[in-house]
Amino acid sequence: MQKDIKNLLQDFNEEDFELSVNHEAKFQKKLTQELHPKKKSFKWLYVAASIVLLIGLSITFLPKNITDVPVKKVPDYISLGNVSPELKTIETYYTNSINTQLSQLDLTKENKELFDGYFAKIGELTKEYKSLTDELNTNGINDNIINALIGNLQLRLQLLKRLQKQLNELKNTNQNETQTV
């Protein structure tokens, strides 16, 4: 119900009004409550979601039984890093980059199928890397095997970067769809 201010002021008689002592403080308090409502914090929800995600991933990728994990005791096992310091640097760089890419991935229900496809291929490449390392141990140091090992690491890193790119595109597409709705 709107009222015209002119009509209200016509009948106004100026009287002395006394304001309470802490009138200004009360006014400031009400003003700040109106202008700055308290926002709810969801930080605890983000922490809980991260913990659930980590537990879910660990359950998915860890072996079901401890007896399923083969224990190898190979004292003189040659790996790419044992061949030379330069190759150790290369291997360390790629493994650290792969681990970094893995830590930056966000698994959701919408992208689980995409994850499964990429991780199946990465699993195959990991098995191939192990077989190439075994071949390096049986046949000795060979340039072709070393190049294949480095190529394998590069391919795994490229796959993870491509997965991250597709996840970002999927996320942006979902955000755009929700904004248009």
KOLDREN-135694 format. One record per residue: residue in one letter; x, y, z of N, C-alpha, C, O in turn. Coordinates in pm, whole numbers. Example, Ala and Ser with C-alpha at 12.3 -4.5 7.8 and 13.67 -1.06 7.14 Angstrom:
<pts>
PT,A,1319,-569,780,1230,-450,780,1320,-330,780,1424,-332,846
PT,S,1285,-225,708,1367,-106,714,1290,3,787,1341,114,804
</pts>
This chain:
<pts>
PT,M,84,-117,0,0,0,0,89,124,0,157,153,98
PT,Q,88,194,-111,174,310,-123,103,434,-71,-18,452,-89
PT,K,179,519,-8,124,644,44,204,759,-15,325,749,-37
PT,D,137,865,-41,202,983,-94,265,1059,22,198,1089,121
PT,I,390,1090,10,463,1158,118,409,1299,141,406,1347,255
PT,K,365,1365,34,310,1500,49,188,1499,142,174,1586,228
PT,N,101,1400,124,-19,1392,209,19,1366,355,-44,1419,446
PT,L,121,1286,376,163,1258,513,223,1380,580,204,1402,699
PT,L,294,1459,504,362,1575,561,270,1696,580,305,1787,655
PT,Q,154,1699,516,62,1812,533,10,1820,676,-5,1928,733
PT,D,-16,1705,733,-71,1703,869,39,1689,973,9,1663,1090
PT,F,160,1706,936,272,1683,1030,296,1808,1114,312,1919,1063
PT,N,298,1786,1240,331,1893,1332,467,1862,1389,494,1752,1437
PT,E,549,1959,1383,686,1936,1430,686,1934,1581,647,2031,1647
PT,E,729,1826,1634,739,1810,1778,883,1775,1811,959,1730,1725
PT,D,916,1794,1930,1050,1756,1972,1050,1607,2004,975,1558,2089
PT,F,1135,1539,1935,1149,1396,1961,1283,1374,2026,1384,1433,1985
PT,E,1285,1293,2124,1411,1259,2187,1448,1117,2147,1369,1023,2158
PT,L,1570,1105,2100,1620,974,2062,1690,912,2181,1745,980,2268
PT,S,1686,780,2183,1752,711,2295,1903,734,2286,1955,776,2183
PT,V,1970,705,2394,2114,730,2404,2190,647,2301,2283,697,2238
PT,N,2153,522,2284,2227,436,2191,2152,417,2060,2162,312,1997
PT,H,2078,519,2020,2003,514,1896,2094,493,1775,2062,412,1688
PT,E,2203,561,1769,2295,551,1655,2354,411,1645,2367,357,1534
PT,A,2390,351,1756,2447,216,1757,2344,115,1707,2376,25,1630
PT,K,2217,130,1755,2112,39,1710,2089,53,1560,2073,-47,1489
PT,F,2089,179,1513,2069,203,1371,2182,141,1288,2156,77,1186
PT,Q,2305,158,1331,2420,100,1260,2410,-52,1257,2440,-115,1155
PT,K,2369,-112,1367,2357,-257,1375,2251,-308,1277,2275,-404,1204
PT,K,2135,-243,1275,2030,-283,1182,2072,-262,1037,2040,-343,950
PT,L,2143,-155,1012,2189,-125,877,2288,-230,827,2277,-277,714
PT,T,2382,-266,910,2479,-368,869,2413,-504,852,2454,-582,766
PT,Q,2312,-534,931,2241,-661,914,2166,-663,782,2158,-767,717
PT,E,2110,-551,743,2037,-545,617,2132,-549,497,2103,-616,398
PT,L,2242,-479,507,2334,-469,393,2425,-590,379,2463,-624,268
PT,H,2461,-654,488,2556,-764,484,2497,-885,556,2534,-913,670
PT,P,2406,-957,491,2353,-1076,558,2463,-1182,568,2551,-1190,484
PT,K,2455,-1262,673,2557,-1365,693,2542,-1474,588,2431,-1517,558
PT,K,2655,-1516,533,2656,-1622,433,2687,-1754,502,2763,-1759,599
PT,K,2626,-1858,452,2653,-1990,509,2785,-2041,452,2814,-2024,333
PT,S,2863,-2101,536,2993,-2154,495,2980,-2302,466,2927,-2378,547
PT,F,3028,-2342,350,3022,-2481,309,3161,-2544,306,3180,-2646,239
PT,K,3257,-2487,376,3393,-2541,375,3396,-2683,428,3467,-2768,375
PT,W,3320,-2710,532,3318,-2845,588,3264,-2945,487,3304,-3061,487
PT,L,3172,-2900,400,3116,-2989,299,3222,-3022,194,3228,-3136,147
PT,Y,3305,-2925,158,3412,-2951,63,3514,-3050,120,3561,-3139,49
PT,V,3546,-3035,246,3641,-3126,310,3582,-3267,315,3651,-3364,285
PT,A,3455,-3278,351,3391,-3408,358,3385,-3474,220,3408,-3594,207
PT,A,3354,-3396,118,3349,-3450,-19,3486,-3497,-64,3497,-3599,-131
PT,S,3590,-3424,-29,3727,-3465,-66,3764,-3596,2,3824,-3684,-60
PT,I,3728,-3609,128,3759,-3733,201,3684,-3850,140,3741,-3958,122
PT,V,3557,-3830,108,3478,-3938,48,3536,-3975,-88,3542,-4094,-121
PT,L,3579,-3878,-166,3639,-3905,-296,3767,-3985,-281,3789,-4082,-355
PT,L,3853,-3947,-188,3977,-4020,-167,3951,-4163,-121,4017,-4256,-167
PT,I,3856,-4181,-32,3823,-4316,14,3767,-4399,-101,3803,-4515,-118
PT,G,3680,-4339,-180,3623,-4410,-294,3729,-4452,-395,3728,-4565,-444
PT,L,3820,-4361,-426,3927,-4395,-521,4020,-4501,-465,4064,-4590,-537
PT,S,4049,-4493,-336,4139,-4593,-278,4072,-4730,-275,4140,-4831,-296
PT,I,3943,-4735,-251,3873,-4864,-252,3868,-4919,-394,3880,-5040,-414
PT,T,3850,-4832,-491,3841,-4875,-630,3973,-4928,-683,3975,-5030,-752
PT,F,4082,-4861,-652,4208,-4895,-716,4301,-4982,-632,4399,-5034,-684
PT,L,4273,-4999,-505,4356,-5086,-424,4310,-5230,-440,4191,-5253,-463
PT,P,4401,-5327,-429,4361,-5467,-441,4265,-5506,-328,4269,-5450,-219
PT,K,4179,-5604,-358,4079,-5646,-261,4141,-5723,-145,4104,-5704,-29
PT,N,4234,-5809,-175,4300,-5888,-71,4449,-5861,-76,4506,-5834,-182
PT,I,4511,-5867,37,4656,-5845,41,4728,-5957,-32,4837,-5935,-84
PT,T,4669,-6075,-37,4733,-6187,-106,4733,-6168,-257,4809,-6234,-327
PT,D,4648,-6077,-309,4645,-6050,-452,4768,-5973,-499,4800,-5974,-618
PT,V,4837,-5908,-408,4953,-5827,-444,5075,-5918,-450,5116,-5974,-348
PT,P,5133,-5932,-568,5253,-6015,-574,5372,-5942,-511,5394,-5824,-537
PT,V,5447,-6013,-431,5562,-5955,-365,5687,-6006,-439,5715,-6125,-443
PT,K,5758,-5911,-497,5880,-5946,-571,6000,-5897,-493,6008,-5781,-452
PT,K,6092,-5987,-474,6218,-5949,-412,6327,-5969,-517,6384,-6077,-531
PT,V,6353,-5861,-589,6453,-5866,-694,6563,-5769,-655,6543,-5647,-662
PT,P,6677,-5820,-615,6782,-5731,-568,6845,-5647,-679,6869,-5527,-660
PT,D,6871,-5705,-791,6940,-5634,-899,6845,-5613,-1016,6868,-5665,-1125
PT,Y,6742,-5541,-994,6642,-5516,-1097,6677,-5386,-1167,6691,-5283,-1102
PT,I,6692,-5390,-1297,6729,-5273,-1375,6600,-5202,-1417,6510,-5263,-1475
PT,S,6595,-5075,-1388,6484,-4993,-1437,6543,-4880,-1519,6665,-4867,-1530
PT,L,6458,-4800,-1576,6504,-4690,-1660,6593,-4595,-1581,6692,-4544,-1634
PT,G,6559,-4572,-1456,6637,-4481,-1372,6772,-4536,-1332,6861,-4459,-1297
PT,N,6790,-4668,-1338,6918,-4728,-1301,7021,-4727,-1414,7139,-4752,-1391
PT,V,6977,-4698,-1535,7067,-4703,-1650,7165,-4586,-1649,7285,-4606,-1664
PT,S,7113,-4466,-1631,7199,-4348,-1628,7130,-4236,-1550,7008,-4239,-1534
PT,P,7206,-4139,-1501,7145,-4027,-1428,7049,-3944,-1514,6948,-3895,-1464
PT,E,7081,-3929,-1643,6993,-3853,-1732,6858,-3924,-1747,6752,-3861,-1743
PT,L,6864,-4056,-1763,6739,-4132,-1777,6661,-4134,-1645,6538,-4138,-1645
PT,K,6733,-4132,-1535,6664,-4125,-1404,6589,-3992,-1393,6477,-3987,-1343
PT,T,6652,-3884,-1440,6586,-3753,-1438,6462,-3754,-1526,6357,-3702,-1487
PT,I,6474,-3813,-1644,6359,-3821,-1735,6247,-3903,-1673,6131,-3862,-1676
PT,E,6282,-4018,-1618,6180,-4104,-1556,6114,-4034,-1437,5992,-4040,-1422
PT,T,6192,-3968,-1356,6138,-3896,-1241,6045,-3784,-1286,5938,-3765,-1228
PT,Y,6086,-3711,-1388,6002,-3602,-1440,5866,-3655,-1485,5762,-3601,-1446
PT,Y,5867,-3760,-1567,5741,-3812,-1619,5654,-3874,-1509,5533,-3853,-1508
PT,T,5713,-3949,-1420,5632,-4010,-1313,5574,-3902,-1221,5459,-3912,-1180
PT,N,5652,-3799,-1190,5599,-3688,-1109,5488,-3613,-1182,5388,-3575,-1122
PT,S,5506,-3592,-1313,5404,-3523,-1392,5276,-3607,-1399,5165,-3554,-1390
PT,I,5292,-3739,-1415,5176,-3828,-1418,5103,-3824,-1284,4981,-3814,-1281
PT,N,5177,-3831,-1176,5115,-3827,-1043,5047,-3692,-1018,4940,-3688,-956
PT,T,5106,-3585,-1065,5045,-3452,-1050,4913,-3447,-1127,4812,-3399,-1075
PT,Q,4914,-3495,-1251,4792,-3496,-1331,4684,-3581,-1264,4567,-3543,-1262
PT,L,4724,-3696,-1210,4627,-3782,-1141,4566,-3713,-1020,4447,-3728,-993
PT,S,4647,-3637,-948,4596,-3571,-827,4501,-3456,-861,4424,-3414,-775
PT,Q,4506,-3405,-982,4422,-3292,-1020,4288,-3334,-1080,4205,-3249,-1110
PT,L,4267,-3463,-1098,4144,-3510,-1160,4032,-3516,-1057,4054,-3552,-941
PT,D,3911,-3481,-1100,3793,-3485,-1014,3695,-3587,-1071,3642,-3569,-1181
PT,L,3671,-3693,-996,3579,-3798,-1038,3439,-3765,-991,3416,-3741,-873
PT,T,3344,-3765,-1085,3203,-3745,-1053,3122,-3853,-1124,3175,-3930,-1203
PT,K,2994,-3856,-1095,2906,-3954,-1161,2898,-3928,-1310,2889,-4021,-1390
PT,E,2902,-3800,-1349,2888,-3765,-1490,3010,-3806,-1572,2996,-3840,-1690
PT,N,3129,-3803,-1512,3249,-3832,-1591,3311,-3967,-1558,3423,-3994,-1601
PT,K,3241,-4053,-1484,3297,-4182,-1445,3326,-4270,-1566,3428,-4338,-1570
PT,E,3237,-4267,-1665,3256,-4349,-1785,3381,-4303,-1861,3457,-4385,-1912
PT,L,3401,-4173,-1868,3520,-4118,-1932,3646,-4160,-1857,3746,-4199,-1918
PT,F,3641,-4154,-1723,3753,-4199,-1640,3785,-4345,-1668,3901,-4381,-1688
PT,D,3683,-4429,-1669,3704,-4573,-1686,3774,-4603,-1818,3864,-4688,-1822
PT,G,3735,-4536,-1925,3798,-4558,-2054,3946,-4520,-2054,4030,-4594,-2103
PT,Y,3975,-4404,-1997,4114,-4358,-1993,4198,-4446,-1900,4312,-4481,-1933
PT,F,4142,-4481,-1785,4221,-4561,-1692,4242,-4703,-1741,4341,-4767,-1703
PT,A,4153,-4754,-1825,4176,-4885,-1886,4299,-4878,-1978,4385,-4966,-1976
PT,K,4304,-4772,-2059,4418,-4755,-2151,4548,-4729,-2072,4653,-4781,-2108
PT,I,4539,-4650,-1966,4658,-4623,-1885,4704,-4749,-1815,4824,-4771,-1798
PT,G,4609,-4833,-1773,4644,-4961,-1711,4718,-5051,-1809,4815,-5118,-1773
PT,E,4671,-5052,-1935,4741,-5131,-2038,4883,-5077,-2059,4977,-5155,-2070
PT,L,4896,-4946,-2062,5029,-4887,-2081,5121,-4917,-1962,5241,-4937,-1980
PT,T,5065,-4921,-1843,5145,-4953,-1725,5194,-5097,-1732,5309,-5126,-1700
PT,K,5105,-5189,-1773,5146,-5329,-1790,5255,-5341,-1897,5351,-5416,-1881
PT,E,5238,-5265,-2005,5338,-5266,-2112,5472,-5212,-2061,5578,-5263,-2097
PT,Y,5467,-5109,-1978,5588,-5051,-1921,5661,-5154,-1835,5783,-5166,-1839
PT,K,5583,-5230,-1756,5644,-5334,-1672,5705,-5445,-1757,5813,-5496,-1727
PT,S,5635,-5482,-1865,5691,-5587,-1951,5817,-5537,-2023,5911,-5613,-2044
PT,L,5817,-5408,-2061,5938,-5352,-2123,6054,-5348,-2023,6170,-5370,-2060
PT,T,6023,-5319,-1897,6127,-5319,-1794,6179,-5461,-1772,6299,-5481,-1754
PT,D,6088,-5559,-1773,6132,-5699,-1762,6219,-5737,-1881,6319,-5808,-1865
PT,E,6182,-5691,-2000,6262,-5718,-2119,6399,-5652,-2108,6499,-5708,-2153
PT,L,6404,-5533,-2050,6531,-5464,-2027,6620,-5548,-1935,6741,-5553,-1954
PT,N,6559,-5612,-1836,6636,-5695,-1745,6684,-5825,-1809,6794,-5872,-1780
PT,T,6602,-5883,-1895,6642,-6010,-1957,6737,-5991,-2074,6834,-6067,-2088
PT,N,6713,-5892,-2157,6795,-5872,-2277,6910,-5775,-2256,6999,-5766,-2341
PT,G,6910,-5703,-2148,7014,-5604,-2126,6973,-5469,-2180,6865,-5453,-2238
PT,I,7060,-5372,-2161,7030,-5234,-2200,7032,-5224,-2352,7129,-5262,-2418
PT,N,6921,-5172,-2406,6903,-5162,-2550,6836,-5027,-2578,6741,-4990,-2510
PT,D,6886,-4955,-2678,6830,-4822,-2710,6682,-4830,-2747,6605,-4742,-2710
PT,N,6643,-4933,-2820,6503,-4946,-2860,6411,-4962,-2738,6304,-4903,-2732
PT,I,6454,-5042,-2642,6373,-5062,-2521,6366,-4933,-2440,6260,-4897,-2390
PT,I,6479,-4865,-2429,6481,-4738,-2354,6389,-4635,-2420,6314,-4566,-2350
PT,N,6394,-4625,-2552,6306,-4533,-2624,6159,-4572,-2606,6072,-4486,-2593
PT,A,6133,-4703,-2606,5995,-4749,-2585,5947,-4715,-2444,5832,-4676,-2426
PT,L,6035,-4729,-2344,5998,-4694,-2206,5966,-4545,-2194,5868,-4507,-2131
PT,I,6050,-4462,-2253,6027,-4317,-2248,5899,-4282,-2324,5820,-4200,-2277
PT,G,5879,-4343,-2440,5756,-4319,-2517,5632,-4360,-2440,5529,-4293,-2447
PT,N,5642,-4469,-2366,5530,-4516,-2283,5495,-4412,-2177,5378,-4380,-2157
PT,L,5597,-4359,-2110,5573,-4257,-2008,5511,-4132,-2071,5419,-4072,-2014
PT,Q,5562,-4093,-2187,5508,-3976,-2256,5362,-3996,-2295,5280,-3905,-2281
PT,L,5331,-4116,-2343,5195,-4144,-2385,5098,-4144,-2267,4986,-4095,-2279
PT,R,5141,-4197,-2154,5055,-4194,-2035,5028,-4050,-1991,4916,-4016,-1955
PT,L,5132,-3968,-1994,5115,-3827,-1956,5023,-3755,-2054,4938,-3676,-2012
PT,Q,5039,-3781,-2184,4952,-3720,-2284,4806,-3761,-2264,4715,-3679,-2278
PT,L,4784,-3889,-2232,4648,-3936,-2208,4585,-3865,-2089,4469,-3825,-2094
PT,L,4663,-3849,-1983,4611,-3781,-1865,4581,-3634,-1894,4481,-3580,-1845
PT,K,4666,-3569,-1972,4641,-3429,-2009,4516,-3419,-2097,4437,-3326,-2082
PT,R,4499,-3514,-2188,4381,-3515,-2274,4255,-3539,-2190,4152,-3477,-2214
PT,L,4265,-3629,-2091,4153,-3653,-2000,4119,-3526,-1923,4001,-3492,-1910
PT,Q,4220,-3457,-1871,4195,-3333,-1797,4129,-3229,-1887,4039,-3157,-1843
PT,K,4172,-3220,-2013,4114,-3126,-2106,3968,-3159,-2133,3883,-3070,-2136
PT,Q,3939,-3288,-2154,3800,-3328,-2179,3713,-3305,-2056,3596,-3266,-2068
PT,L,3769,-3328,-1938,3693,-3302,-1815,3662,-3154,-1801,3551,-3117,-1761
PT,N,3757,-3069,-1834,3734,-2923,-1829,3626,-2882,-1930,3540,-2800,-1900
PT,E,3632,-2940,-2052,3532,-2910,-2152,3394,-2956,-2107,3295,-2886,-2125
PT,L,3388,-3076,-2048,3262,-3129,-1997,3207,-3041,-1885,3087,-3014,-1878
PT,K,3297,-2997,-1798,3256,-2910,-1686,3205,-2777,-1739,3103,-2726,-1692
PT,N,3275,-2719,-1837,3232,-2592,-1895,3099,-2607,-1967,3014,-2518,-1960
PT,T,3079,-2719,-2036,2953,-2744,-2105,2839,-2753,-2005,2732,-2697,-2026
PT,N,2862,-2825,-1895,2760,-2837,-1791,2730,-2703,-1727,2614,-2674,-1698
PT,Q,2831,-2620,-1705,2811,-2488,-1647,2731,-2399,-1742,2643,-2324,-1699
PT,N,2764,-2407,-1872,2692,-2326,-1970,2545,-2369,-1978,2457,-2285,-1992
PT,E,2519,-2501,-1970,2382,-2549,-1974,2304,-2502,-1853,2188,-2463,-1866
PT,T,2366,-2503,-1736,2295,-2457,-1617,2274,-2307,-1619,2175,-2258,-1563
PT,Q,2365,-2232,-1681,2347,-2088,-1689,2235,-2051,-1787,2163,-1953,-1764
PT,T,2218,-2127,-1894,2113,-2096,-1990,1977,-2136,-1938,1876,-2081,-1982
PT,V,1972,-2228,-1846,1844,-2270,-1788,1800,-2166,-1693,1694,-2179,-1631
</pts>
